[in-house]
Amino acid sequence: MANFLDESQQLWLDTVNKFMDNEITCEYIRKCDQNRDYPYEAYEKIAQQGWLGLLFSEEEGGVGGNIFDYVLMAEGLGKYGFDFAAAILVPTFTAMNIAKYGSAKQKEMYVKPFIEGKIRFSVSMTEPDAGSDVFATKTHAKKNANGDWVVNGAKMFCSGAQAKDTVIAMLVRTDMNNKHGGLSMLLIPNTTPGLVINKLPTLSRHATGTTEIFLDNVIVPGDMILGEEGQGHEIILNHLELERCAVAAAYTGNAQEAVNNANRYAHQRTQFGQPIFNFQVLKHMLAEDQTRVDAARLLVYRAGVMKAEGKPAPTETSMAKLFASETLKQCALDGMQILGGFANLPEADMERYLRESIQCTIGGGTSQIQRTIIAKSLRL
Ligand SMILES: Cc1cc2nc3c(=O)[nH]c(=O)nc-3n(C[C@H](O)[C@H](O)[C@H](O)COP(=O)(O)OP(=O)(O)OC[C@H]3O[C@@H](n4cnc5c(N)ncnc54)[C@H](O)[C@@H]3O)c2cc1C
């Protein structure tokens, strides 16, 4: 956006965008969607760039970037669809829980292999009966005589949990009598005996995938709890702020591409002897959508700047998440109209953007929940 980013920030955003165009490509992302294939090759390429370690300090082997740098990366990674961005963003924002709350042993086990692309992370909050009411978690962890956790229950919609070498950060109940204070986070490799993980045939998230998970007496070493017992509520609130900031940036990147795609088509497609861009109804649709995208980007950048400065930004982050997800959905829907019948074909990419956008106003907290969070700040 003109004059908003300084030279080095603009250079970083351009670098990620060029990488998406030349090294990842829209065609690859489309193929992963069509075949429901996890994008392992792209994950590897991004690991080789060192970008998985963007938010880790240099002492930890990372880049030492700040949250605004991360927001710009997310915007670039989202360019050709949110499903692809999720493959990189879910592991990277989940990893930050280990940076913040992990023990020396957990960091030793997981940080370097993660930055090198050898392992990835998923986050599992949602359950069949705990969606928006995320802290209604029933999946239960109890200590056995050896001091290990024995976990039983069921989880829902855990993205990327089926991918190879994935460690799941799972919200579990360790105290039945304390709704918020009775929650803890466990680190559970997806090959642990007693876990059954099924990739679901969802409308969106074809490639990265989302899963249902069943846990039958899963044994987790006692020291694989993240932070303290009972700290799960705090960890998730913290986690969700970073998650929402990152996903909102990726939605904005994809919304911009949806507008660009529709605009290119409107200039190329001729009907009644002229480019359809000449019809004022379509011109105005594009003008409105570009305005929405710019507004979404400004909200995302505001949240990113505040978080990079270490300021709490729950309201600003919810505003960015709400507006960017609704913007992506509207731009993809308008794109479908502008591309006419051709929009239905996978090669046009718009049907994929629309499918994925429908998840964006649900995942990471629905639009209704974001409005509820924003409304809290309006209480006099
Ligand atoms: C593709 C996909 C990937 C996902 N990935 C993950 C993941 O990696 N990890 C994870 O933990 N979860 C994940 N989720 C789950 C996602 O976060 C939840 O679906 C979401 O939080 C909503 O929960 P729910 O689906 O149970 O809907 P519900 O909570 O049952 O909501 C249904 C409807 O009721 C509305 N509603 C509910 N409560 C209120 C209220 N208090 N006020 C107003 N309206 C309300 C909602 O806004 C919604 O419109 C994923 C979901 C999908 C579809």
Ligand as a Chemical Component Dictionary entry (heavy atoms), coordinates in Angstrom:
data_LIG
# 
_chem_comp.id                   LIG 
_chem_comp.type                 NON-POLYMER 
_chem_comp.pdbx_formal_charge   0 
_chem_comp.three_letter_code    LIG 
# 
loop_
_chem_comp_atom.comp_id 
_chem_comp_atom.atom_id 
_chem_comp_atom.alt_atom_id 
_chem_comp_atom.type_symbol 
_chem_comp_atom.charge 
_chem_comp_atom.model_Cartn_x 
_chem_comp_atom.model_Cartn_y 
_chem_comp_atom.model_Cartn_z 
_chem_comp_atom.pdbx_ordinal 
LIG C1  C1  C 0 -11.675 -26.142 7.801  1  
LIG C2  C2  C 0 -11.624 -25.892 9.273  2  
LIG C3  C3  C 0 -10.398 -25.868 9.917  3  
LIG C4  C4  C 0 -10.350 -25.701 11.309 4  
LIG N1  N1  N 0 -9.128  -25.778 11.956 5  
LIG C5  C5  C 0 -9.093  -25.805 13.302 6  
LIG C6  C6  C 0 -7.869  -26.081 14.000 7  
LIG O1  O1  O 0 -6.808  -26.242 13.391 8  
LIG N2  N2  N 0 -7.901  -26.181 15.351 9  
LIG C7  C7  C 0 -9.058  -26.019 16.066 10 
LIG O2  O2  O 0 -9.012  -26.130 17.287 11 
LIG N3  N3  N 0 -10.218 -25.727 15.444 12 
LIG C8  C8  C 0 -10.268 -25.630 14.085 13 
LIG N4  N4  N 0 -11.450 -25.378 13.438 14 
LIG C9  C9  C 0 -12.670 -25.210 14.223 15 
LIG C10 C10 C 0 -13.197 -23.790 14.244 16 
LIG O3  O3  O 0 -12.382 -22.979 15.036 17 
LIG C11 C11 C 0 -14.648 -23.875 14.747 18 
LIG O4  O4  O 0 -15.404 -24.474 13.705 19 
LIG C12 C12 C 0 -15.199 -22.528 15.127 20 
LIG O5  O5  O 0 -14.579 -22.028 16.285 21 
LIG C13 C13 C 0 -16.725 -22.561 15.367 22 
LIG O6  O6  O 0 -17.104 -23.635 16.147 23 
LIG P1  P1  P 0 -18.283 -24.613 15.640 24 
LIG O7  O7  O 0 -17.952 -25.037 14.268 25 
LIG O8  O8  O 0 -18.459 -25.668 16.662 26 
LIG O9  O9  O 0 -19.565 -23.708 15.553 27 
LIG P2  P2  P 0 -20.546 -23.288 16.761 28 
LIG O10 O10 O 0 -19.772 -22.742 17.896 29 
LIG O11 O11 O 0 -21.490 -24.405 17.027 30 
LIG O12 O12 O 0 -21.340 -22.093 16.072 31 
LIG C14 C14 C 0 -22.413 -22.292 15.160 32 
LIG C15 C15 C 0 -23.012 -20.917 14.854 33 
LIG O13 O13 O 0 -23.488 -20.326 16.079 34 
LIG C16 C16 C 0 -22.879 -19.058 16.292 35 
LIG N5  N5  N 0 -22.645 -18.836 17.719 36 
LIG C17 C17 C 0 -22.120 -19.706 18.632 37 
LIG N6  N6  N 0 -22.021 -19.121 19.816 38 
LIG C18 C18 C 0 -22.448 -17.842 19.684 39 
LIG C19 C19 C 0 -22.569 -16.715 20.544 40 
LIG N7  N7  N 0 -22.174 -16.752 21.817 41 
LIG N8  N8  N 0 -23.066 -15.551 20.022 42 
LIG C20 C20 C 0 -23.445 -15.474 18.730 43 
LIG N9  N9  N 0 -23.352 -16.501 17.860 44 
LIG C21 C21 C 0 -22.847 -17.670 18.324 45 
LIG C22 C22 C 0 -21.556 -19.124 15.527 46 
LIG O14 O14 O 0 -21.071 -17.830 15.203 47 
LIG C23 C23 C 0 -21.978 -19.935 14.293 48 
LIG O15 O15 O 0 -22.575 -19.094 13.355 49 
LIG C24 C24 C 0 -11.527 -25.497 12.033 50 
LIG C25 C25 C 0 -12.764 -25.479 11.371 51 
LIG C26 C26 C 0 -12.817 -25.677 10.016 52 
LIG C27 C27 C 0 -14.155 -25.693 9.331  53 
# 
loop_
_chem_comp_bond.comp_id 
_chem_comp_bond.atom_id_1 
_chem_comp_bond.atom_id_2 
_chem_comp_bond.value_order 
_chem_comp_bond.pdbx_ordinal 
LIG C1  C2  SING 1  
LIG C2  C3  SING 2  
LIG C2  C26 DOUB 3  
LIG C3  C4  DOUB 4  
LIG C4  N1  SING 5  
LIG C4  C24 SING 6  
LIG N1  C5  DOUB 7  
LIG C5  C6  SING 8  
LIG C5  C8  SING 9  
LIG C6  O1  DOUB 10 
LIG C6  N2  SING 11 
LIG N2  C7  SING 12 
LIG C7  O2  DOUB 13 
LIG C7  N3  SING 14 
LIG N3  C8  DOUB 15 
LIG C8  N4  SING 16 
LIG N4  C9  SING 17 
LIG N4  C24 SING 18 
LIG C9  C10 SING 19 
LIG C10 O3  SING 20 
LIG C10 C11 SING 21 
LIG C11 O4  SING 22 
LIG C11 C12 SING 23 
LIG C12 O5  SING 24 
LIG C12 C13 SING 25 
LIG C13 O6  SING 26 
LIG O6  P1  SING 27 
LIG P1  O7  DOUB 28 
LIG P1  O8  SING 29 
LIG P1  O9  SING 30 
LIG O9  P2  SING 31 
LIG P2  O10 DOUB 32 
LIG P2  O11 SING 33 
LIG P2  O12 SING 34 
LIG O12 C14 SING 35 
LIG C14 C15 SING 36 
LIG C15 O13 SING 37 
LIG C15 C23 SING 38 
LIG O13 C16 SING 39 
LIG C16 N5  SING 40 
LIG C16 C22 SING 41 
LIG N5  C17 SING 42 
LIG N5  C21 SING 43 
LIG C17 N6  DOUB 44 
LIG N6  C18 SING 45 
LIG C18 C19 SING 46 
LIG C18 C21 DOUB 47 
LIG C19 N7  SING 48 
LIG C19 N8  DOUB 49 
LIG N8  C20 SING 50 
LIG C20 N9  DOUB 51 
LIG N9  C21 SING 52 
LIG C22 O14 SING 53 
LIG C22 C23 SING 54 
LIG C23 O15 SING 55 
LIG C24 C25 DOUB 56 
LIG C25 C26 SING 57 
LIG C26 C27 SING 58 
# 
